[in-house]
Amino acid sequence: MLAINDKQKFNAIVSDSIEKVALTVDNERLARRWVSAIEKAADLVETQSEFITWQEEEMAVLVWSLESNRIYEANGVCQCEAYKSGVPCKHRALARLLKNYFGVKEKKSPKMEDMPYLKPSRGAKPTIIAGIRI
């Protein structure tokens, strides 16, 4: 069960998210879909929080959907039909809202310059062994 103790903070995050979409998404239709997904996610928290679980370690949300009777796990990807169709879904929007609410920082991918062991050596030439280029 999801526990949102500070409703004012959560509502502010929802409002900020909607405003951010309006300011950053150029495609009006896509912006409307994201706003709708955010609103539906906020409604899920309000009306069905007992069917939502936040998994902090995985930075993912589990949602038991009463509509489809399926459990969806969202953390940027989702298994729902909206996601499969390539449109914003309420589960991914909810995962983002909860990341912001719980103050989870996104892990940034390391940059190539921070991983010298992955850089090819200068002047290294590929070797072919058994027909495979190494």
C-alpha positions as CSV (number, residue, x, y, z in Angstrom):
1,M,0.0,0.0,0.0
2,L,1.3,3.4,-0.9
3,A,1.4,6.0,1.8
4,I,1.4,9.6,0.7
5,N,1.8,11.4,4.0
6,D,2.2,15.0,2.7
7,K,-0.7,15.5,0.3
8,Q,0.3,19.2,-0.2
9,K,3.8,18.2,-1.4
10,F,2.4,15.5,-3.7
11,N,-0.2,17.9,-5.2
12,A,2.6,20.5,-5.7
13,I,4.7,17.9,-7.6
14,V,1.6,17.0,-9.8
15,S,1.1,20.7,-10.6
16,D,4.8,21.3,-11.3
17,S,4.9,18.2,-13.6
18,I,1.9,19.4,-15.6
19,E,3.5,22.9,-15.9
20,K,6.8,21.4,-17.0
21,V,5.0,19.3,-19.7
22,A,3.3,22.5,-20.9
23,L,6.6,24.4,-21.1
24,T,8.8,21.7,-22.6
25,V,6.8,19.5,-24.9
26,D,6.4,21.2,-28.3
27,N,3.9,18.7,-29.7
28,E,0.5,19.9,-28.4
29,R,-1.2,16.5,-28.8
30,L,1.7,14.7,-27.0
31,A,1.6,17.4,-24.2
32,R,-2.2,16.8,-23.7
33,R,-1.6,13.0,-23.5
34,W,1.1,13.5,-20.8
35,V,-1.1,15.9,-18.9
36,S,-3.9,13.4,-19.0
37,A,-1.5,10.6,-17.9
38,I,-0.3,12.7,-15.0
39,E,-3.9,13.5,-13.9
40,K,-4.8,9.8,-14.1
41,A,-1.8,8.9,-12.0
42,A,-2.7,11.5,-9.3
43,D,-6.2,10.1,-9.3
44,L,-4.8,6.5,-8.8
45,V,-3.0,7.8,-5.7
46,E,-6.1,9.5,-4.4
47,T,-8.6,6.6,-5.0
48,Q,-6.6,3.4,-5.2
49,S,-3.5,3.8,-3.1
50,E,-4.0,0.4,-1.5
51,F,-3.3,-1.2,-4.9
52,I,0.0,0.7,-5.4
53,T,3.5,-0.2,-4.1
54,W,6.6,1.9,-4.4
55,Q,9.8,-0.1,-4.7
56,E,12.6,2.2,-3.8
57,E,15.5,-0.1,-4.6
58,E,14.2,-0.6,-8.2
59,M,12.9,2.9,-8.5
60,A,9.7,1.4,-9.8
61,V,6.0,1.4,-9.0
62,L,3.8,-1.7,-8.9
63,V,0.1,-1.0,-9.8
64,W,-2.6,-3.5,-9.6
65,S,-5.1,-2.3,-12.3
66,L,-8.7,-2.8,-11.4
67,E,-9.6,-2.2,-15.1
68,S,-7.5,-5.0,-16.5
69,N,-6.9,-7.1,-13.4
70,R,-3.2,-7.1,-14.2
71,I,-0.1,-5.8,-12.2
72,Y,2.1,-3.3,-14.0
73,E,5.6,-2.4,-13.1
74,A,6.7,1.0,-14.3
75,N,10.0,2.8,-14.1
76,G,10.3,4.4,-17.5
77,V,8.9,1.4,-19.3
78,C,5.6,-0.4,-18.7
79,Q,3.6,-3.4,-19.8
80,C,0.3,-1.7,-20.4
81,E,-1.5,-1.3,-23.7
82,A,-0.9,2.5,-23.8
83,Y,2.9,2.0,-23.5
84,K,2.8,-0.7,-26.1
85,S,1.0,1.7,-28.4
86,G,3.7,4.3,-27.9
87,V,1.6,6.8,-25.9
88,P,2.2,8.2,-22.4
89,C,0.7,5.9,-19.7
90,K,-0.5,6.7,-16.2
91,H,1.8,4.1,-14.7
92,R,5.0,5.7,-16.0
93,A,3.7,9.1,-15.0
94,L,3.0,7.7,-11.5
95,A,6.5,6.3,-11.3
96,R,7.9,9.8,-12.1
97,L,5.7,11.5,-9.6
98,L,6.7,9.1,-6.9
99,K,10.4,9.5,-7.7
100,N,10.0,13.2,-7.3
101,Y,7.9,12.8,-4.1
102,F,10.3,10.5,-2.4
103,G,13.3,12.5,-3.6
104,V,14.9,9.7,-5.6
105,K,17.8,10.9,-7.7
106,E,18.2,9.5,-11.1
107,K,21.3,7.5,-11.6
108,K,23.3,9.0,-14.4
109,S,25.0,6.9,-17.0
110,P,28.8,7.1,-16.8
111,K,30.5,9.0,-19.5
112,M,33.0,7.4,-21.8
113,E,35.8,9.7,-20.5
114,D,35.2,8.3,-17.0
115,M,35.8,4.8,-18.2
116,P,39.3,4.7,-19.7
117,Y,39.3,0.9,-19.7
118,L,36.6,0.9,-22.4
119,K,38.4,3.3,-24.7
120,P,40.2,1.8,-27.6
121,S,43.9,2.1,-27.4
122,R,45.4,4.7,-29.8
123,G,46.9,3.0,-32.7
124,A,45.4,-0.3,-31.9
125,K,44.5,-2.3,-35.0
126,P,41.8,-4.9,-35.1
127,T,42.9,-8.5,-35.1
128,I,41.0,-11.2,-37.0
129,I,40.9,-14.6,-35.3
130,A,39.0,-17.5,-36.8
131,G,37.2,-15.0,-39.1
132,I,36.0,-12.8,-36.2
133,R,37.3,-9.2,-35.9
134,I,38.5,-8.5,-32.4
